[in-house]
């Protein structure tokens, strides 16, 4: 496993410390979980932006989607 040093503002570090003590979980577990969720969200955003920028992308407006799904 790779070790990474992170510098946190005091207020964030204090919040993390309090929550870790309250839940009896390690600070590392919270940092890892938060980072995993953040990276997944950012990767989804980047995939979406790549699709939007694709000049070959095909688009449907709201009314076309409703008709295609027989929601009229």
C-alpha positions in Angstrom: 0.0 0.0 0.0 1.2 3.5 -0.9 1.7 6.1 1.9 0.6 9.6 1.0 1.0 12.7 3.2 -1.8 15.2 3.2 -1.8 18.6 4.9 -5.2 19.6 6.3 -6.4 22.9 7.6 -6.7 22.8 11.4 -10.5 23.0 11.4 -10.8 20.0 9.0 -8.2 18.0 10.9 -10.1 18.7 14.2 -13.4 17.6 12.7 -11.8 14.4 11.4 -10.2 13.7 14.7 -13.5 14.2 16.6 -15.5 12.0 14.2 -12.8 9.2 14.3 -12.9 9.2 18.1 -16.7 9.3 18.2 -17.1 6.4 15.8 -14.0 4.5 16.9 -12.9 4.4 13.3 -9.5 5.4 12.0 -8.9 8.8 10.4 -7.4 6.9 7.5 -10.7 5.0 6.8 -12.6 8.3 6.6 -10.0 9.9 4.3 -9.9 6.8 2.1 -13.7 6.6 1.8 -14.1 10.3 1.1 -11.4 10.2 -1.5 -12.9 7.2 -3.2 -16.3 8.8 -3.4 -14.8 12.1 -4.6 -12.7 10.4 -7.3 -15.7 8.4 -8.6 -17.8 11.5 -8.9 -15.0 13.4 -10.7 -14.4 10.5 -13.1 -18.2 10.4 -13.9 -18.1 14.1 -14.6 -15.1 13.8 -16.9 -16.8 10.9 -18.8 -19.9 13.0 -19.2 -17.9 16.0 -20.4 -16.1 13.8 -22.9 -19.4 12.6 -24.3 -20.7 16.2 -24.5 -17.6 17.3 -26.4 -17.8 14.4 -28.8 -18.6 15.8 -32.2 -20.2 12.5 -33.2 -22.6 12.6 -30.3 -26.3 12.4 -31.1 -28.8 14.3 -29.0 -32.5 14.1 -28.3 -34.5 16.9 -26.8 -37.0 16.4 -24.0 -40.0 15.9 -26.2 -38.2 13.4 -28.4 -37.2 11.3 -25.3 -40.8 11.4 -24.0 -42.1 10.2 -27.4 -39.4 7.5 -27.6 -40.4 6.2 -24.2 -44.1 6.5 -25.1 -44.7 9.0 -22.2 -46.9 11.4 -24.1 
